[in-house]
Amino acid sequence: MNLESVRNVILIISTLVPGFVYSAVLTKFVPLRQNREKEILLLRFLTITAVNYAIFSPLILITGAWLSDRPLYQVIAWFFIIIVAPACLAILSAEIIQHNGFAWVYRWLHLYAISPIPTGWDWIFSRLGRTGPCFILITLTDGTEIAGYFGPNSMASSDPERKDIYLEKVYTVPPDGGEWKEVEGSLGMHVNGAQIAYIEFRSSE
């Protein structure tokens, strides 16, 4: 690899990696609308990278001015700027989105913000990690009811093209609507999202 190739690699890393790290970390906590067009995705990465560099511009100036003769410290500083900083910004953004942190600003401006979360499915299941476990009553398209417990060992898919859910506990529902009874020996149940008509969420308390 010649010097020009090394420079190209460094250029790509410095311009795209911060945006990629931010997006990758953010989507771990908040399911977002995805655009599969390469141009839009590239522009998103570049925009996030620009914001990241703007926020941490003082550190960039310090790295160039005061650490020019200390290559090890420069490497550490740029690792923080390119990898750690965008990850921290993503976690902060996830906290703001999950708790609707700018709601007071929107109310003050008399505006209603469109949720960045694409579907109600993604919205409710992304909140369950914060609001706590709950009981779920699933009604399938054929009218069959499945009662279960959605807890820390349960899972709901965030894949936009395939919705499914795994319930760690399954219950039987008496015809008279009485108390649910846990199915003994059950290791949980997987339900195909395509077969779900609607879901009712009930408090675990």
Residue frames as a rotation matrix with the C-alpha (Angstrom) as fourth column:
MET 1
0.581 0.814 0.000 0.00
0.814 -0.581 0.000 0.00
0.000 0.000 -1.000 0.00
ASN 2
-0.372 -0.745 0.554 1.52
0.731 -0.603 -0.319 3.30
0.571 0.286 0.769 -1.13
LEU 3
-0.889 -0.079 -0.451 1.32
0.381 -0.675 -0.632 6.65
-0.255 -0.734 0.630 0.62
GLU 4
-0.769 0.635 -0.067 -1.58
-0.562 -0.625 0.542 7.84
0.303 0.454 0.838 -1.53
SER 5
-0.163 0.707 -0.689 -3.63
0.116 0.707 0.698 4.77
0.980 0.034 -0.197 -0.63
VAL 6
-0.517 -0.091 -0.851 -2.94
0.838 0.147 -0.525 5.33
0.173 -0.985 0.000 3.07
ARG 7
-0.971 0.149 -0.186 -4.13
-0.103 -0.967 -0.234 8.91
-0.215 -0.208 0.954 2.75
ASN 8
-0.487 0.837 -0.251 -7.33
-0.500 -0.031 0.866 7.77
0.717 0.547 0.433 1.01
VAL 9
-0.174 0.387 -0.906 -8.03
0.588 0.779 0.219 5.25
0.790 -0.494 -0.363 3.77
ILE 10
-0.745 -0.164 -0.647 -7.47
0.644 -0.432 -0.632 7.89
-0.176 -0.887 0.427 6.44
LEU 11
-0.900 0.433 -0.046 -9.76
-0.424 -0.846 0.323 10.29
0.101 0.310 0.945 4.56
ILE 12
-0.245 0.843 -0.479 -12.55
-0.150 0.455 0.878 7.69
0.958 0.287 0.015 4.35
ILE 13
-0.287 0.082 -0.954 -12.20
0.840 0.500 -0.210 6.78
0.460 -0.862 -0.212 8.03
SER 14
-0.866 -0.155 -0.476 -12.22
0.417 -0.749 -0.514 10.41
-0.277 -0.644 0.713 9.18
THR 15
-0.815 0.561 -0.142 -15.24
-0.565 -0.717 0.408 11.38
0.127 0.413 0.902 7.05
LEU 16
-0.107 0.828 -0.551 -17.52
-0.489 0.439 0.754 8.32
0.866 0.350 0.358 7.31
VAL 17
-0.500 -0.147 -0.854 -16.65
0.438 0.807 -0.395 6.36
0.747 -0.572 -0.339 10.45
PRO 18
-0.986 0.165 -0.025 -17.98
-0.055 -0.462 -0.885 8.91
-0.157 -0.871 0.465 12.99
GLY 19
-0.336 0.914 -0.226 -21.34
-0.940 -0.308 0.148 8.98
0.066 0.262 0.963 11.20
PHE 20
-0.072 0.259 -0.963 -21.42
-0.291 0.918 0.268 5.19
0.954 0.300 0.009 10.96
VAL 21
-0.808 -0.282 -0.518 -20.57
0.383 0.417 -0.824 4.75
0.449 -0.864 -0.229 14.65
TYR 22
-0.834 0.543 0.101 -23.26
-0.495 -0.654 -0.572 7.24
-0.245 -0.527 0.814 15.67
SER 23
-0.059 0.867 -0.494 -25.93
-0.927 0.136 0.350 5.53
0.371 0.479 0.796 13.56
ALA 24
-0.240 -0.092 -0.966 -24.90
-0.038 0.996 -0.085 2.03
0.970 0.017 -0.243 14.65
VAL 25
-0.941 -0.138 -0.309 -25.03
0.297 0.100 -0.950 2.91
0.162 -0.985 -0.053 18.36
LEU 26
-0.705 0.709 0.036 -28.25
-0.685 -0.666 -0.296 4.93
-0.186 -0.233 0.955 18.11
THR 27
-0.016 0.740 -0.672 -30.17
-0.779 0.412 0.473 2.12
0.627 0.531 0.570 16.39
LYS 28
-0.691 -0.230 -0.685 -29.27
0.222 0.835 -0.504 -0.19
0.688 -0.500 -0.526 19.29
PHE 29
-0.856 0.332 -0.396 -31.57
0.349 -0.193 -0.917 1.90
-0.381 -0.923 0.050 21.48
VAL 30
-0.091 0.825 -0.558 -34.00
-0.328 -0.554 -0.765 3.57
-0.940 0.113 0.321 19.07
PRO 31
-0.271 0.064 0.960 -35.45
0.795 0.577 0.185 1.95
-0.543 0.814 -0.208 15.93
LEU 32
-0.279 0.067 -0.958 -35.36
-0.234 -0.972 0.000 4.66
-0.931 0.225 0.286 13.27
ARG 33
0.846 0.531 -0.041 -36.73
-0.112 0.102 -0.988 5.07
-0.521 0.841 0.146 9.79
GLN 34
-0.130 -0.929 0.347 -34.22
0.243 0.310 0.919 3.59
-0.961 0.204 0.186 7.37
ASN 35
0.728 0.233 -0.645 -33.43
-0.534 -0.398 -0.746 4.91
-0.431 0.887 -0.165 3.90
ARG 36
0.498 -0.503 0.706 -31.76
0.402 0.856 0.325 2.33
-0.768 0.122 0.629 1.69
GLU 37
0.921 -0.211 0.327 -30.58
0.230 -0.383 -0.895 4.82
0.314 0.900 -0.304 -0.96
LYS 38
0.226 -0.933 -0.279 -26.79
0.970 0.243 -0.026 4.94
0.092 -0.265 0.960 -0.83
GLU 39
-0.331 -0.367 0.869 -26.68
0.419 -0.882 -0.213 8.67
0.845 0.294 0.446 -1.53
ILE 40
0.504 0.605 0.617 -28.99
-0.327 -0.527 0.784 9.51
0.799 -0.597 -0.068 1.37
LEU 41
0.897 -0.212 -0.387 -27.12
0.434 0.583 0.687 7.16
0.080 -0.784 0.615 3.69
LEU 42
-0.073 -0.985 0.159 -23.78
0.938 -0.122 -0.324 8.68
0.339 0.125 0.932 2.68
LEU 43
-0.177 0.077 0.981 -25.12
0.026 -0.996 0.083 12.20
0.984 0.041 0.174 3.22
ARG 44
0.851 0.515 0.100 -26.41
-0.120 0.006 0.993 11.19
0.511 -0.857 0.067 6.67
PHE 45
0.567 -0.714 -0.411 -22.99
0.824 0.486 0.293 9.86
-0.009 -0.504 0.863 7.68
LEU 46
-0.346 -0.739 0.578 -21.25
0.733 -0.597 -0.325 12.99
0.585 0.311 0.749 6.39
THR 47
0.196 0.506 0.840 -23.69
-0.164 -0.827 0.537 15.29
0.967 -0.243 -0.079 8.19
ILE 48
0.968 0.155 -0.197 -23.27
0.143 0.304 0.942 13.46
0.206 -0.940 0.272 11.49
THR 49
0.203 -0.971 -0.125 -19.50
0.974 0.213 -0.073 13.53
0.097 -0.107 0.989 11.06
ALA 50
-0.293 -0.282 0.914 -19.60
0.365 -0.916 -0.166 17.28
0.884 0.285 0.371 10.45
VAL 51
0.620 0.586 0.522 -21.69
-0.300 -0.437 0.848 17.84
0.725 -0.682 -0.095 13.59
ASN 52
0.835 -0.363 -0.413 -19.34
0.549 0.599 0.583 15.61
0.036 -0.713 0.700 15.59
TYR 53
-0.169 -0.961 0.220 -16.29
0.928 -0.231 -0.294 17.57
0.333 0.154 0.930 14.45
ALA 54
-0.041 0.215 0.976 -18.04
0.028 -0.976 0.216 20.89
0.999 0.036 0.035 15.14
ILE 55
0.892 0.442 0.099 -18.86
-0.106 -0.009 0.994 19.87
0.440 -0.897 0.039 18.72
PHE 56
0.751 -0.649 -0.125 -15.38
0.484 0.412 0.772 18.57
-0.449 -0.640 0.624 19.42
SER 57
0.706 -0.473 0.527 -13.51
0.329 -0.440 -0.836 21.21
0.627 0.764 -0.155 17.41
PRO 58
0.672 -0.517 0.530 -11.67
-0.727 -0.599 0.336 22.51
0.144 -0.611 -0.778 20.53
LEU 59
0.555 -0.466 0.689 -10.21
-0.149 0.759 0.634 19.05
-0.818 -0.455 0.352 21.06
ILE 60
0.725 -0.286 0.627 -9.20
0.688 0.356 -0.633 18.89
-0.042 0.890 0.455 17.40
LEU 61
0.735 -0.455 0.503 -7.41
-0.203 -0.855 -0.478 22.22
0.647 0.249 -0.720 17.74
ILE 62
0.583 -0.521 0.623 -5.64
-0.733 -0.007 0.680 21.03
-0.350 -0.854 -0.386 20.89
THR 63
0.679 -0.294 0.673 -4.62
0.311 0.945 0.099 17.82
-0.666 0.142 0.733 19.13
GLY 64
0.692 -0.393 0.605 -3.05
0.630 -0.080 -0.772 19.73
0.352 0.916 0.192 16.26
ALA 65
0.607 -0.420 0.675 -1.44
-0.321 -0.906 -0.275 22.54
0.727 -0.050 -0.685 18.26
TRP 66
0.367 -0.419 0.831 -0.27
-0.930 -0.153 0.334 20.96
-0.013 -0.895 -0.445 21.49
LEU 67
0.472 -0.137 0.871 0.18
-0.249 0.927 0.281 17.29
-0.846 -0.350 0.403 20.62
SER 68
0.838 -0.127 -0.530 1.98
-0.536 -0.014 -0.844 17.63
0.100 0.992 -0.080 17.29
ASP 69
-0.140 -0.973 -0.184 5.18
-0.801 0.220 -0.556 16.22
0.582 0.070 -0.810 18.79
ARG 70
-0.629 0.007 0.777 3.39
-0.596 0.637 -0.489 13.43
-0.499 -0.771 -0.397 20.73
PRO 71
-0.601 0.375 -0.705 2.10
-0.629 0.323 0.708 10.92
0.493 0.869 0.042 18.20
LEU 72
-0.815 0.307 -0.492 0.80
0.463 0.855 -0.233 8.46
0.349 -0.418 -0.839 20.82
TYR 73
-0.603 0.600 -0.526 -1.38
0.289 -0.451 -0.845 11.14
-0.744 -0.661 0.098 22.41
GLN 74
-0.591 0.372 -0.716 -2.55
-0.763 -0.547 0.345 12.19
-0.264 0.750 0.607 18.95
VAL 75
-0.750 0.294 -0.593 -3.65
-0.125 0.817 0.563 8.65
0.650 0.496 -0.576 18.19
ILE 76
-0.713 0.488 -0.504 -5.54
0.691 0.370 -0.621 8.46
-0.117 -0.791 -0.601 21.49
ALA 77
-0.590 0.476 -0.652 -7.19
-0.151 -0.858 -0.490 11.84
-0.793 -0.191 0.578 20.88
TRP 78
-0.576 0.361 -0.734 -8.28
-0.813 -0.156 0.561 10.96
0.087 0.920 0.383 17.35
PHE 79
-0.814 0.334 -0.475 -9.59
0.299 0.942 0.150 7.58
0.498 -0.020 -0.867 18.53
PHE 80
-0.606 0.603 -0.519 -11.76
0.516 -0.199 -0.833 9.45
-0.606 -0.773 -0.191 20.99
ILE 81
-0.512 0.392 -0.764 -12.93
-0.539 -0.840 -0.069 11.95
-0.669 0.376 0.641 18.35
ILE 82
-0.592 0.212 -0.777 -13.70
-0.738 0.243 0.629 9.36
0.323 0.946 0.013 15.66
ILE 83
-0.538 0.336 -0.774 -15.01
0.197 0.942 0.272 6.44
0.820 -0.006 -0.572 17.74
VAL 84
-0.658 0.220 -0.720 -15.83
0.753 0.181 -0.632 7.37
-0.009 -0.958 -0.285 21.34
ALA 85
-0.873 0.278 -0.401 -17.30
-0.159 -0.939 -0.305 10.84
-0.462 -0.202 0.864 20.78
PRO 86
-0.550 0.729 -0.407 -19.96
-0.683 -0.113 0.721 9.84
0.480 0.675 0.560 18.21
ALA 87
-0.440 0.385 -0.811 -20.90
0.447 0.878 0.174 6.84
0.779 -0.286 -0.558 20.36
CYS 88
-0.749 0.137 -0.648 -21.44
0.586 -0.321 -0.744 9.18
-0.310 -0.937 0.160 23.33
LEU 89
-0.806 0.474 -0.356 -23.49
-0.550 -0.822 0.151 11.55
-0.221 0.317 0.922 21.17
ALA 90
-0.508 0.622 -0.596 -25.62
-0.265 0.546 0.795 8.60
0.820 0.562 -0.113 20.01
ILE 91
-0.520 0.288 -0.804 -26.33
0.778 0.549 -0.306 7.52
0.353 -0.785 -0.509 23.60
LEU 92
-0.816 0.214 -0.536 -27.28
0.147 -0.821 -0.552 11.10
-0.558 -0.530 0.639 24.47
SER 93
-0.713 0.563 -0.418 -29.55
-0.670 -0.371 0.643 11.28
0.207 0.739 0.641 21.43
ALA 94
-0.496 0.519 -0.697 -31.19
0.241 0.853 0.463 7.98
0.834 0.062 -0.548 22.38
GLU 95
-0.677 0.206 -0.706 -31.86
0.714 -0.045 -0.698 9.33
-0.176 -0.977 -0.116 25.87
ILE 96
-0.801 0.366 -0.473 -33.47
-0.342 -0.929 -0.139 12.46
-0.491 0.050 0.870 24.42
ILE 97
-0.606 0.584 -0.539 -35.59
-0.561 0.166 0.811 10.53
0.563 0.794 0.227 21.91
GLN 98
-0.541 0.389 -0.745 -36.77
0.496 0.863 0.091 7.87
0.679 -0.321 -0.661 24.37
HIS 99
-0.421 0.347 -0.838 -37.77
0.832 -0.221 -0.509 10.49
-0.361 -0.912 -0.196 26.96
ASN 100
0.348 0.577 0.739 -39.05
0.842 -0.539 0.024 13.04
0.412 0.613 -0.674 24.42
GLY 101
-0.161 -0.588 -0.793 -36.54
0.926 -0.367 0.084 15.50
-0.340 -0.721 0.604 25.82
PHE 102
-0.973 -0.217 0.075 -37.44
0.228 -0.889 0.396 18.36
-0.019 0.403 0.915 23.48
ALA 103
-0.229 0.971 0.065 -41.19
0.929 0.198 0.311 18.19
0.289 0.132 -0.948 24.16
TRP 104
0.192 0.296 -0.936 -41.13
0.700 -0.710 -0.081 21.45
-0.688 -0.639 -0.343 26.12
VAL 105
-0.735 -0.493 -0.465 -39.50
0.007 -0.692 0.722 23.23
-0.678 0.527 0.513 23.18
TYR 106
-0.836 0.467 0.287 -42.17
0.427 0.225 0.876 21.96
0.344 0.855 -0.388 20.79
ARG 107
0.086 0.903 -0.420 -44.94
0.996 -0.079 0.035 23.02
-0.002 -0.422 -0.907 23.19
TRP 108
-0.120 -0.220 -0.968 -43.40
0.400 -0.903 0.155 26.47
-0.908 -0.369 0.196 23.51
LEU 109
-0.883 -0.268 -0.385 -43.32
-0.241 -0.444 0.863 26.80
-0.402 0.855 0.328 19.71
HIS 110
0.100 0.993 0.055 -46.82
-0.582 0.104 -0.806 25.29
-0.807 0.049 0.589 19.40
LEU 111
-0.140 -0.242 -0.960 -45.46
-0.940 0.338 0.051 22.55
0.312 0.909 -0.275 17.16
TYR 112
0.688 0.304 0.659 -46.13
-0.480 0.872 0.100 18.83
-0.544 -0.385 0.746 16.99
ALA 113
-0.269 -0.904 -0.333 -43.05
-0.923 0.144 0.356 16.79
-0.274 0.404 -0.873 16.15
ILE 114
0.687 0.398 -0.607 -43.32
-0.603 0.779 -0.171 13.65
0.405 0.484 0.776 14.05
SER 115
0.635 -0.444 0.633 -41.79
-0.382 0.532 0.756 10.68
-0.672 -0.721 0.168 15.85
PRO 116
-0.079 -0.750 -0.656 -38.55
-0.997 0.045 0.068 9.43
-0.021 0.659 -0.752 14.27
ILE 117
-0.687 -0.085 0.722 -39.62
-0.251 0.960 -0.125 5.89
-0.682 -0.267 -0.681 15.26
PRO 118
-0.906 0.195 -0.376 -41.22
-0.386 -0.016 0.922 4.34
0.173 0.981 0.090 12.15
THR 119
-0.253 0.840 -0.479 -44.03
-0.025 0.490 0.872 2.18
0.967 0.233 -0.103 13.57
GLY 120
0.401 0.506 0.764 -46.18
-0.809 -0.196 0.554 1.75
0.430 -0.840 0.331 16.66
TRP 121
0.894 -0.152 -0.421 -44.68
0.227 0.965 0.134 -1.73
0.386 -0.215 0.897 17.01
ASP 122
-0.056 -0.998 0.015 -41.18
0.600 -0.046 -0.798 -0.28
0.798 -0.036 0.602 17.30
TRP 123
-0.193 0.008 0.981 -42.35
-0.448 -0.890 -0.081 2.50
0.873 -0.456 0.175 19.60
ILE 124
0.700 0.565 0.437 -44.06
-0.632 0.203 0.748 0.33
0.334 -0.800 0.499 22.22
PHE 125
0.866 -0.377 -0.330 -41.41
0.436 0.891 0.127 -2.39
0.246 -0.254 0.936 22.32
SER 126
-0.145 -0.929 0.342 -38.58
0.422 -0.370 -0.827 0.15
0.895 0.025 0.446 22.55
ARG 127
-0.057 0.204 0.977 -40.36
-0.677 -0.727 0.112 1.68
0.734 -0.655 0.180 25.58
LEU 128
0.834 0.473 -0.282 -40.92
-0.147 0.685 0.713 -1.62
0.531 -0.553 0.642 27.39
GLY 129
0.074 -0.891 -0.447 -37.24
0.676 0.374 -0.634 -1.75
0.733 -0.256 0.630 28.31
ARG 130
-0.773 -0.345 0.532 -37.79
-0.053 -0.801 -0.596 1.47
0.632 -0.489 0.601 30.29
THR 131
-0.080 0.849 0.522 -41.36
-0.857 -0.325 0.399 1.03
0.509 -0.415 0.754 31.57
GLY 132
-0.530 -0.207 0.822 -40.77
-0.712 0.635 -0.299 -2.57
-0.460 -0.744 -0.484 32.65
PRO 133
-0.992 0.128 0.002 -42.15
0.114 0.877 0.467 -6.03
0.058 0.463 -0.884 31.84
CYS 134
-0.373 0.928 0.001 -45.83
-0.859 -0.344 -0.380 -6.55
-0.352 -0.143 0.925 31.12
PHE 135
-0.372 0.394 0.840 -48.40
0.279 0.911 -0.304 -9.17
-0.885 0.122 -0.449 30.23
ILE 136
-0.705 0.071 -0.706 -49.48
-0.657 -0.443 0.611 -9.42
-0.269 0.894 0.359 26.61
LEU 137
-0.011 0.746 0.666 -52.64
0.151 0.659 -0.737 -10.75
-0.988 0.092 -0.120 25.02
ILE 138
-0.797 -0.345 -0.495 -52.12
-0.442 -0.224 0.869 -11.44
-0.411 0.911 0.026 21.32
THR 139
0.310 0.895 0.321 -55.06
-0.128 0.374 -0.918 -11.99
-0.942 0.243 0.231 19.01
LEU 140
-0.718 -0.597 0.357 -54.19
0.209 0.303 0.930 -13.73
-0.664 0.742 -0.093 15.75
THR 141
-0.758 0.393 -0.520 -55.87
-0.650 -0.513 0.561 -13.10
-0.047 0.763 0.644 12.43
ASP 142
-0.538 0.584 -0.607 -57.93
0.027 0.732 0.680 -16.30
0.842 0.350 -0.410 12.87
GLY 143
0.394 0.749 0.533 -59.20
-0.462 -0.340 0.819 -15.12
0.795 -0.569 0.212 16.26
THR 144
0.454 -0.308 -0.836 -56.92
0.657 0.749 0.081 -17.32
0.601 -0.587 0.542 18.39
GLU 145
0.790 -0.171 0.588 -55.71
-0.453 -0.810 0.372 -15.66
0.413 -0.560 -0.718 21.59
ILE 146
0.229 -0.798 -0.557 -52.21
0.638 0.556 -0.533 -16.10
0.735 -0.233 0.636 23.00
ALA 147
0.937 0.076 0.342 -51.48
-0.207 -0.669 0.714 -14.83
0.283 -0.740 -0.611 26.49
GLY 148
0.377 -0.873 -0.309 -47.90
0.750 0.483 -0.452 -14.35
0.544 -0.061 0.837 27.61
TYR 149
0.788 -0.266 -0.555 -45.38
0.312 -0.605 0.733 -12.45
-0.531 -0.751 -0.393 29.68
PHE 150
0.618 -0.613 0.491 -42.99
0.397 -0.296 -0.869 -10.06
0.678 0.732 0.061 27.94
GLY 151
0.917 -0.343 -0.203 -40.00
0.113 -0.265 0.958 -9.76
-0.382 -0.901 -0.204 30.26
PRO 152
0.354 -0.867 -0.352 -36.23
-0.714 -0.493 0.498 -9.33
-0.605 0.075 -0.793 30.07
ASN 153
-0.584 -0.574 0.573 -35.84
-0.113 0.757 0.644 -12.71
-0.804 0.311 -0.507 28.33
SER 154
0.421 0.762 0.492 -38.45
0.567 0.202 -0.799 -11.92
-0.708 0.615 -0.347 25.68
MET 155
-0.704 -0.682 -0.197 -37.78
0.225 -0.478 0.849 -10.36
-0.674 0.554 0.490 22.30
ALA 156
0.598 0.801 0.038 -39.62
0.330 -0.202 -0.922 -8.37
-0.731 0.564 -0.385 19.65
SER 157
-0.059 -0.662 0.747 -38.07
0.973 0.129 0.191 -8.00
-0.223 0.738 0.637 16.22
SER 158
0.175 0.054 -0.983 -37.02
0.023 -0.998 -0.051 -4.57
-0.984 -0.014 -0.176 14.95
ASP 159
-0.824 -0.414 0.386 -36.58
0.344 0.175 0.922 -5.78
-0.450 0.893 -0.002 11.38
PRO 160
-0.468 0.686 -0.557 -38.92
-0.622 -0.704 -0.344 -3.63
-0.628 0.185 0.756 9.24
GLU 161
-0.326 0.311 -0.893 -39.55
-0.848 0.321 0.422 -6.51
0.418 0.894 0.159 6.84
ARG 162
-0.155 0.286 -0.946 -40.24
0.190 0.948 0.256 -9.21
0.969 -0.140 -0.202 9.42
LYS 163
-0.224 0.188 0.956 -42.11
-0.876 -0.468 -0.113 -8.66
0.427 -0.863 0.270 12.64
ASP 164
0.202 0.323 -0.925 -42.15
0.187 0.914 0.360 -11.45
0.961 -0.246 0.125 15.18
ILE 165
0.139 -0.048 0.989 -42.20
-0.872 -0.479 0.099 -11.81
0.469 -0.877 -0.108 18.93
TYR 166
-0.274 -0.235 -0.933 -40.93
0.238 0.923 -0.303 -14.29
0.932 -0.305 -0.197 21.50
LEU 167
0.422 0.488 0.764 -42.72
-0.693 -0.369 0.619 -14.53
0.584 -0.791 0.182 24.86
GLU 168
-0.606 -0.795 -0.029 -40.73
-0.568 0.457 -0.685 -16.09
0.558 -0.398 -0.728 27.69
LYS 169
-0.871 0.405 0.279 -43.88
0.004 0.574 -0.819 -17.29
-0.492 -0.712 -0.502 29.52
VAL 170
-0.698 0.694 -0.177 -47.18
-0.239 0.007 0.971 -18.53
0.675 0.720 0.161 28.13
TYR 171
-0.813 0.501 0.297 -50.53
-0.316 0.049 -0.947 -18.56
-0.490 -0.864 0.118 29.92
THR 172
-0.662 0.731 0.168 -53.94
0.669 0.474 0.573 -20.10
0.339 0.492 -0.802 29.35
VAL 173
-0.875 0.440 0.203 -56.91
-0.470 -0.871 -0.139 -17.75
0.116 -0.218 0.969 29.37
PRO 174
-0.716 0.670 0.194 -60.11
0.421 0.637 -0.646 -19.12
-0.557 -0.381 -0.738 30.99
PRO 175
-0.516 0.582 0.629 -63.25
0.721 -0.101 0.686 -18.72
0.462 0.807 -0.367 28.84
ASP 176
0.525 0.790 -0.317 -64.88
0.830 -0.393 0.396 -16.69
0.188 -0.471 -0.862 31.62
GLY 177
0.425 -0.434 0.794 -62.02
0.048 -0.865 -0.499 -14.16
0.904 0.251 -0.347 31.56
GLY 178
0.995 -0.024 -0.095 -60.66
0.097 0.065 0.993 -15.26
-0.017 -0.998 0.067 34.94
GLU 179
0.503 -0.864 -0.008 -57.09
-0.593 -0.352 0.724 -15.32
-0.629 -0.359 -0.690 36.17
TRP 180
0.516 -0.423 -0.745 -54.46
-0.679 0.329 -0.657 -16.44
0.523 0.844 -0.117 33.70
LYS 181
0.789 -0.293 0.540 -52.63
-0.217 0.689 0.691 -19.67
-0.575 -0.662 0.480 34.49
GLU 182
0.030 -0.881 -0.473 -49.02
-0.952 -0.170 0.256 -20.24
-0.306 0.443 -0.843 33.47
VAL 183
0.825 0.181 -0.536 -48.43
-0.423 0.826 -0.373 -23.23
0.375 0.534 0.758 31.20
GLU 184
0.570 -0.616 0.544 -46.19
-0.454 0.316 0.833 -25.60
-0.685 -0.722 -0.100 33.12
GLY 185
0.161 -0.639 0.752 -43.06
0.497 0.711 0.497 -26.83
-0.852 0.294 0.432 31.36
SER 186
0.861 0.197 0.469 -43.33
0.508 -0.372 -0.777 -24.19
0.021 0.907 -0.421 28.65
LEU 187
-0.169 -0.964 -0.207 -40.11
0.841 -0.250 0.480 -22.60
-0.514 -0.093 0.852 27.40
GLY 188
-0.418 0.091 -0.904 -41.97
-0.203 -0.979 -0.004 -19.70
-0.885 0.182 0.428 25.85
MET 189
0.295 0.587 0.754 -43.56
0.710 0.393 -0.584 -19.15
-0.639 0.708 -0.301 22.47
HIS 190
-0.827 -0.501 -0.254 -42.58
0.136 -0.618 0.775 -17.57
-0.545 0.606 0.579 19.16
VAL 191
0.274 0.957 0.096 -45.31
0.518 -0.063 -0.853 -15.77
-0.811 0.283 -0.513 17.23
ASN 192
-0.552 -0.397 0.734 -45.04
0.833 -0.214 0.511 -14.75
-0.046 0.893 0.448 13.58
GLY 193
-0.693 0.228 -0.684 -45.94
0.049 -0.931 -0.361 -11.08
-0.719 -0.284 0.634 13.24
ALA 194
-0.879 0.364 -0.308 -47.77
-0.390 -0.175 0.904 -11.70
0.275 0.915 0.296 9.97
GLN 195
-0.454 0.724 -0.520 -50.35
0.514 0.689 0.511 -13.74
0.728 -0.035 -0.685 11.90
ILE 196
-0.646 0.161 -0.747 -50.98
0.684 -0.314 -0.659 -11.06
-0.340 -0.936 0.093 14.55
ALA 197
0.124 0.769 0.628 -54.18
0.805 -0.448 0.389 -9.00
0.580 0.457 -0.674 14.27
TYR 198
0.346 -0.068 0.936 -53.62
-0.360 -0.931 0.066 -6.89
0.866 -0.360 -0.347 17.39
ILE 199
-0.350 -0.563 -0.748 -51.90
0.602 0.477 -0.640 -6.91
0.718 -0.674 0.172 20.79
GLU 200
0.715 0.532 0.454 -53.19
-0.083 -0.580 0.810 -5.83
0.695 -0.617 -0.371 24.18
PHE 201
-0.417 -0.904 -0.092 -50.66
0.153 0.030 -0.988 -4.80
0.896 -0.426 0.126 26.82
ARG 202
0.734 0.678 -0.032 -51.46
0.093 -0.053 0.994 -5.25
0.673 -0.733 -0.102 30.50
SER 203
0.234 -0.640 0.731 -49.62
-0.857 -0.491 -0.155 -4.12
0.459 -0.591 -0.664 33.60
SER 204
-0.161 -0.407 -0.899 -47.53
0.062 0.905 -0.421 -6.74
0.985 -0.124 -0.120 35.39
GLU 205
-0.888 -0.168 0.428 -48.49
-0.374 -0.278 -0.885 -5.32
0.268 -0.946 0.184 38.79
